Amino acid sequence: MSGSAAREGQTFGGGSRWVRYANFVKLPHTLFALPFALVGVTVASYVKEVRWIDVLWVAIAFTAARFAAMGFNRIADRHIDALNVRTAARELPSGTMSVREASLAVLAACAVFVGAAWMLNPLCFALSPIALAWVLFYSYTKRFTRWAHLALGVGMAIAPVGGYLAVTGAWSTPWWVLIALAAAVMCWGGGFDIFYALQDIEFDRAQGLHSLPARLGAAPAIAIARVLHAGTVAMLALAGVGIGAGAFYWAGVTVVALLLIYEHSLVHPADLSRLDTAFFTMNGVLSVTFFGFVLAGRVFAR
């Protein structure tokens, strides 16, 4: 790691191999969407009994897919990252990890993901290459579309759908429940990725990269993020109607709405000093908290 470059947020100090790999894929960000995969598992438990081994394989599959996606993103963006002061200290640009080592790690993660899907059921196994192709493809979208944020959101939206299918091996009834859950996560992920892109507006413009903040400016991009996050609340509510959710679920939706309102209060076009709190802390709290409410509703269901 370059001695002159500051370490990014949400990374660990230390020089061990495990720390290097954790920082390579920003392991703490796993907290963002893994709880939504477990929301899918919990919703599925109303239809079919959940085995602990299935929960384990879901966690392994999700973590492997996320490792593969983030690792591939780092490989694809290594030359761009080297030019950005904010990202120049990452493992590949700084030379603390070789492209070969990173590529082997990504291939191993892809194999683990497909293997975990095979251990779950035939449907998950059949869909695993499609899911994997999408989360890898996302890395190139900012080269040609300002809506790359939604491409990331779609990748994250696989989590609740995958969690549900892992248990049931079949689509939801009503059919639109999983669509609503996926749309909620897509809007949530797309919205906070817009926040993340606020850090690099000038750099993205200079390099010809696409993002809503770079294309429209900070204020309009933040407004779009607000619309997307309103969509998150609406889609969670729609999913709740479909599953006949109880009081705990609706309390969770209410808390999500309040957390998103607070998250947006932290970010202003002229003041991004609290962006790290808005991006990482609040989104981690949101996903874990919502899962907690959904799980409580299941545990205490009559």
C-alpha angles and dihedrals in degrees: 000000000000113000092217097051122083119235114256122247120266092033131116128243121235137068105247121125092247091053090048092053092044091053092043090065097025091241095196088067088070084083089070102071108007091083088056090054086054089048086059090050091049094049089049090054088074087063104036136011113264119227119210090232089060091053089051093050091047090054091047093047093048095046092047093048091049092048090051093047096047094041092050089048090055091050094047092047100039095111092046091047090053090062096049117083090211094056104027092101093059116121100261100042091044093047097237088122127033124229089240092055091047092048093051090050091051092048090050091050091050090052092049091050094051091044092051090049089052090052091054105052142306094266093055090046092050092049096043097088090051093050091046093049091053097049090049093045091056091074091071099044097088087063092068112014137048088213094071086118090069091047087059089046091054090052090053090045089067088073101075092037091051092047091053095045091047090064103034104028087215141076121271128268114250087040094221096061093084091041089055094047091048092048091050092054092042092054092044095049094042091050097051092043087059087056090050091052091056087081093064106039097125094038093051091049092050092049096043093245121150129236134136093249091050092046101040106018130249101289098051091043091053089050090055089049088055091053091049092050091049085054089054092059093044093050093047087052091050091051089050091056090050095053095040090242123203133223096286092056092050090047087054092052089050092051090048089054092050093047091051091050089052092045091055091048088063097058126066128166091244096040122048095157092113095044093110091056092046094046105041111014099043096041092049091049091047097054096042092046094049091049089050091056093046091049092047089052090054096045094049096038113127 
